[in-house]
Amino acid sequence: MLINKHNLGDLTDNQLCYLRQHIGIVFQDHKILFDRNVLQNVMLPLRIIGYDNKSAEKRARIAIEKVGLSGREKDDPNGLSGGEQQRLCIARAVVHQPSLLIADEPSANLDRAYALDIMELFKTFHEAGTTVIVSAHDETLMQDYGHRILRLQQGTVCIMNNYFSLHWESAKRALVYLFRQPVATLLILAMLSIAVTLPLTLYLSVQSGKAVLDKLSDVPQITLYMDLAATQQDVDNVKRILSAEHRVEDVRFVSKADGLAEMQKAMGEQDIVSMLDEKSAARCVHCETGEQFAGRNCRAAK
């Protein structure tokens, strides 16, 4: 293995010790020392490589602040949450400003929100010039952060040059699995079809039912047109006959002009006046009924 053009197999023990001072490691199980507080855990790598206590504490406090644990320096690590313990581990790994940062499954025991926060930290360190290598099973977590992705597949390292290749491999594996399970595949497709069509079917059913109910709730209106020769007494007789009919709820007399105006409004742009006989509508009687009704010697229309 070559690091910075140096073959690790050719390095002496002293050279390897010097190389390790430029590498930071974030362990999956944190490796926190619980007999020390947060500040002392972060100071430990600096004290090992020879920093004095004052300088080590100053740099440790800066690292703790960078990972968002400012104010927790004197806290016991046992009192930190899983995400905060991971942040402590990251602070300890970067406190000596390594050239290479290696993170082993940093999001394995964290929920999605904490995992994204940790990846944002790694992104910040990378932008500052640190090479960051992250091993992870969650490929979706690397979508916004992975610049180059290597996949270890059956012991072989595969180079994934872009996200399309990464997702294409995942899609192929999913298709192979689906074809191996035809019954499960059909059930999944059936459920997806139901999930897509059911809301639309329900919506159309509700709208159709509403339209039918609106039609049923409409009260039919019958308009009787009286001859021009009809007198007021004729009008009163018709009104009396209609009012005596139990199926008629209301009887209303309107003039010829008002009747034509109502019909014109109901028919829209159609020319109603030209459709009527000039001598056919001297007076009008309106009635509302639950059933169709037509009086004698009258012309009725809905």
C-alpha positions as CSV (number, residue, x, y, z in Angstrom):
1,M,0.0,0.0,0.0
2,L,1.3,3.4,-1.0
3,I,0.6,6.6,1.1
4,N,2.0,9.8,-0.3
5,K,4.2,7.8,-2.6
6,H,5.7,5.8,0.2
7,N,5.3,2.0,0.4
8,L,4.3,1.1,3.9
9,G,6.0,-2.2,3.6
10,D,9.4,-0.5,3.2
11,L,9.1,1.9,6.1
12,T,10.9,1.4,9.4
13,D,9.2,1.4,12.8
14,N,10.2,5.0,13.4
15,Q,9.0,6.1,10.0
16,L,5.6,4.3,10.6
17,C,5.3,6.1,14.0
18,Y,5.9,9.4,12.2
19,L,3.4,8.5,9.5
20,R,0.7,7.7,12.1
21,Q,1.0,11.2,13.5
22,H,-0.5,12.4,10.2
23,I,-3.5,10.0,10.2
24,G,-6.7,10.4,12.2
25,I,-9.0,7.5,12.8
26,V,-12.7,7.5,13.7
27,F,-13.6,4.1,15.1
28,Q,-17.0,2.5,14.7
29,D,-17.2,1.7,18.4
30,H,-15.7,5.2,19.4
31,K,-12.9,3.8,21.6
32,I,-13.6,6.5,24.2
33,L,-11.8,6.4,27.6
34,F,-14.6,6.7,30.2
35,D,-12.2,7.4,33.1
36,R,-11.5,10.8,31.5
37,N,-13.7,13.8,30.6
38,V,-14.4,15.1,27.1
39,L,-11.5,17.5,27.1
40,Q,-9.0,14.9,28.4
41,N,-10.1,12.4,25.7
42,V,-9.4,14.9,23.0
43,M,-6.1,16.0,24.4
44,L,-4.7,12.5,24.6
45,P,-3.3,12.2,21.0
46,L,-1.5,15.6,21.5
47,R,0.0,14.5,24.8
48,I,1.3,11.3,23.2
49,I,3.1,13.1,20.4
50,G,4.8,15.5,22.8
51,Y,2.6,18.6,23.2
52,D,2.7,20.3,26.5
53,N,-0.5,20.5,28.6
54,K,-1.3,24.1,27.9
55,S,-0.9,23.8,24.1
56,A,-2.7,20.5,24.0
57,E,-5.7,22.0,25.9
58,K,-5.8,25.0,23.6
59,R,-6.0,22.9,20.5
60,A,-8.4,20.4,22.1
61,R,-10.8,23.1,22.9
62,I,-10.7,24.4,19.3
63,A,-11.4,20.8,18.0
64,I,-14.3,20.4,20.5
65,E,-15.8,23.6,19.3
66,K,-15.5,22.6,15.6
67,V,-17.6,19.4,16.2
68,G,-20.3,21.3,18.2
69,L,-19.5,20.2,21.7
70,S,-18.5,23.6,23.1
71,G,-19.4,23.8,26.8
72,R,-19.2,20.0,27.3
73,E,-15.5,19.9,27.9
74,K,-15.8,18.8,31.6
75,D,-18.6,16.3,31.0
76,D,-18.3,12.6,31.5
77,P,-18.5,10.8,28.2
78,N,-21.1,8.4,29.7
79,G,-23.5,11.4,29.8
80,L,-23.2,12.0,26.0
81,S,-25.7,10.7,23.5
82,G,-24.5,8.4,20.7
83,G,-24.2,11.2,18.2
84,E,-22.3,13.3,20.7
85,Q,-19.9,10.4,21.5
86,Q,-19.3,10.1,17.7
87,R,-18.5,13.9,17.6
88,L,-16.1,13.4,20.5
89,C,-14.4,10.6,18.6
90,I,-14.1,12.9,15.5
91,A,-12.6,15.8,17.6
92,R,-10.0,13.4,19.0
93,A,-9.2,12.2,15.4
94,V,-8.7,15.7,13.9
95,V,-7.2,17.5,16.9
96,H,-3.6,17.0,15.5
97,Q,-4.7,18.2,12.1
98,P,-4.0,15.0,10.2
99,S,-3.5,14.9,6.4
100,L,-5.6,11.7,6.2
101,L,-8.8,11.0,8.1
102,I,-10.3,7.5,8.1
103,A,-13.8,6.9,9.4
104,D,-15.0,3.3,9.9
105,E,-18.9,3.2,9.6
106,P,-19.3,6.6,11.4
107,S,-23.1,6.5,11.0
108,A,-23.7,2.8,11.8
109,N,-25.3,3.4,15.2
110,L,-26.9,6.8,14.5
111,D,-30.2,8.0,13.2
112,R,-30.5,9.7,9.8
113,A,-30.3,13.3,11.2
114,Y,-27.2,12.6,13.3
115,A,-25.6,10.7,10.4
116,L,-26.1,13.7,8.1
117,D,-24.5,16.0,10.7
118,I,-21.5,13.8,10.9
119,M,-21.1,13.8,7.1
120,E,-21.3,17.6,7.1
121,L,-18.4,17.6,9.5
122,F,-16.3,15.4,7.2
123,K,-17.2,17.7,4.3
124,T,-15.9,20.7,6.3
125,F,-12.6,18.9,7.0
126,H,-12.2,17.9,3.4
127,E,-12.7,21.5,2.3
128,A,-10.0,22.5,4.7
129,G,-7.5,20.2,2.8
130,T,-7.8,16.9,4.7
131,T,-8.2,13.7,2.7
132,V,-11.2,11.9,4.1
133,I,-11.9,8.1,3.6
134,V,-15.3,6.9,4.9
135,S,-16.4,3.2,4.9
136,A,-20.2,2.8,4.9
137,H,-22.9,0.3,4.0
138,D,-25.5,3.1,3.5
139,E,-24.9,4.1,-0.2
140,T,-27.6,6.7,-0.1
141,L,-25.7,8.5,2.6
142,M,-22.8,9.1,0.2
143,Q,-25.0,10.6,-2.6
144,D,-24.2,14.2,-1.6
145,Y,-20.8,13.7,-0.1
146,G,-18.9,11.0,-2.0
147,H,-16.6,12.4,-4.7
148,R,-15.1,9.0,-5.6
149,I,-16.8,5.8,-4.5
150,L,-15.1,2.4,-4.3
151,R,-17.2,-0.7,-3.8
152,L,-15.9,-3.9,-2.2
153,Q,-17.8,-6.6,-3.9
154,Q,-17.0,-10.2,-3.1
155,G,-13.5,-9.3,-2.1
156,T,-12.9,-7.2,-5.2
157,V,-12.6,-3.4,-5.2
158,C,-14.8,-1.9,-7.9
159,I,-14.4,1.7,-8.9
160,M,-17.6,3.6,-9.2
161,N,-16.9,6.7,-11.2
162,N,-20.2,8.4,-10.7
163,Y,-23.5,8.0,-8.9
164,F,-25.3,6.7,-12.0
165,S,-23.0,3.6,-12.0
166,L,-23.6,3.2,-8.3
167,H,-27.4,3.2,-8.6
168,W,-27.2,1.1,-11.8
169,E,-25.5,-1.6,-9.8
170,S,-28.2,-1.4,-7.1
171,A,-30.9,-1.5,-9.7
172,K,-29.5,-4.6,-11.3
173,R,-29.3,-6.4,-8.0
174,A,-32.9,-5.4,-7.3
175,L,-34.1,-6.7,-10.7
176,V,-32.3,-10.0,-10.2
177,Y,-33.9,-10.4,-6.8
178,L,-37.4,-9.6,-8.2
179,F,-37.1,-12.1,-11.1
180,R,-36.1,-14.8,-8.6
181,Q,-39.2,-14.1,-6.6
182,P,-42.0,-13.9,-9.2
183,V,-44.9,-14.2,-6.8
184,A,-43.6,-11.5,-4.5
185,T,-42.9,-9.3,-7.6
186,L,-46.5,-9.7,-8.8
187,L,-47.8,-8.9,-5.3
188,I,-45.6,-5.8,-5.1
189,L,-46.8,-4.6,-8.6
190,A,-50.4,-5.2,-7.6
191,M,-50.1,-3.2,-4.4
192,L,-48.4,-0.4,-6.3
193,S,-51.2,-0.4,-8.9
194,I,-53.8,-0.2,-6.1
195,A,-51.9,2.5,-4.3
196,V,-51.8,4.6,-7.5
197,T,-55.3,4.0,-8.8
198,L,-57.3,3.9,-5.5
199,P,-57.1,7.6,-4.7
200,L,-58.2,8.5,-8.2
201,T,-61.1,6.0,-8.1
202,L,-62.3,7.3,-4.8
203,Y,-62.1,10.9,-6.0
204,L,-64.1,10.1,-9.2
205,S,-66.7,8.2,-7.1
206,V,-67.1,11.1,-4.7
207,Q,-67.5,13.6,-7.5
208,S,-70.0,11.4,-9.4
209,G,-72.1,10.8,-6.2
210,K,-72.0,14.5,-5.5
211,A,-73.3,15.3,-9.0
212,V,-76.1,12.8,-8.7
213,L,-77.1,14.2,-5.3
214,D,-77.1,17.7,-6.7
215,K,-79.4,16.6,-9.5
216,L,-81.8,14.9,-7.1
217,S,-81.9,17.9,-4.8
218,D,-82.9,20.2,-7.7
219,V,-86.6,21.3,-7.6
220,P,-88.1,21.1,-11.1
221,Q,-89.7,24.3,-12.4
222,I,-92.7,24.4,-14.7
223,T,-93.5,27.5,-16.7
224,L,-97.0,28.0,-18.1
225,Y,-97.3,30.5,-21.0
226,M,-100.8,32.1,-21.3
227,D,-102.4,33.5,-24.4
228,L,-102.4,37.2,-25.1
229,A,-106.2,37.2,-24.9
230,A,-106.1,35.9,-21.3
231,T,-107.6,38.2,-18.7
232,Q,-106.6,38.8,-15.1
233,Q,-109.4,36.5,-14.1
234,D,-107.9,33.7,-16.3
235,V,-104.6,34.3,-14.5
236,D,-106.2,34.1,-11.1
237,N,-108.1,30.9,-12.1
238,V,-104.9,29.2,-13.1
239,K,-103.1,30.3,-10.0
240,R,-106.0,29.0,-7.9
241,I,-106.0,25.6,-9.7
242,L,-102.2,25.3,-9.3
243,S,-102.2,26.3,-5.6
244,A,-104.8,23.7,-4.9
245,E,-102.5,21.0,-6.3
246,H,-100.7,19.3,-3.4
247,R,-97.6,18.6,-5.6
248,V,-97.1,22.4,-6.2
249,E,-95.0,24.1,-3.6
250,D,-95.1,27.7,-4.9
251,V,-96.9,29.7,-7.6
252,R,-95.5,33.0,-8.8
253,F,-96.8,35.4,-11.5
254,V,-94.3,37.3,-13.6
255,S,-94.7,39.6,-16.5
256,K,-93.8,38.8,-20.1
257,A,-90.6,40.9,-19.9
258,D,-89.4,39.3,-16.7
259,G,-90.2,35.8,-17.9
260,L,-88.3,36.3,-21.1
261,A,-85.4,37.8,-19.1
262,E,-85.2,34.7,-16.9
263,M,-85.3,32.4,-19.9
264,Q,-82.6,34.4,-21.6
265,K,-80.4,34.1,-18.6
266,A,-81.0,30.4,-18.2
267,M,-80.3,29.7,-21.9
268,G,-77.2,31.8,-22.1
269,E,-76.3,33.3,-25.5
270,Q,-79.2,31.6,-27.3
271,D,-81.7,33.9,-28.9
272,I,-84.9,33.0,-27.0
273,V,-87.0,35.9,-28.2
274,S,-86.8,34.8,-31.9
275,M,-87.8,31.3,-30.9
276,L,-91.1,32.4,-29.3
277,D,-94.3,33.2,-31.1
278,E,-95.0,37.0,-30.9
279,K,-98.6,36.2,-29.5
280,S,-97.7,33.3,-27.2
281,A,-96.5,34.9,-24.0
282,A,-98.7,37.7,-22.6
283,R,-98.6,36.5,-19.0
284,C,-96.6,33.8,-17.2
285,V,-97.3,31.7,-14.1
286,H,-94.3,30.0,-12.5
287,C,-94.6,27.0,-10.2
288,E,-92.2,24.6,-8.4
289,T,-93.3,21.0,-8.0
290,G,-91.9,17.6,-7.2
291,E,-93.6,16.1,-10.4
292,Q,-94.4,17.5,-13.8
293,F,-97.8,19.2,-13.9
294,A,-99.7,20.9,-16.8
295,G,-103.0,22.6,-16.5
296,R,-105.8,22.5,-19.1
297,N,-105.6,24.8,-22.1
298,C,-102.1,25.8,-21.1
299,R,-98.8,25.1,-22.8
300,A,-96.2,23.8,-20.3
301,A,-92.5,23.5,-20.5
302,K,-89.8,22.5,-18.0
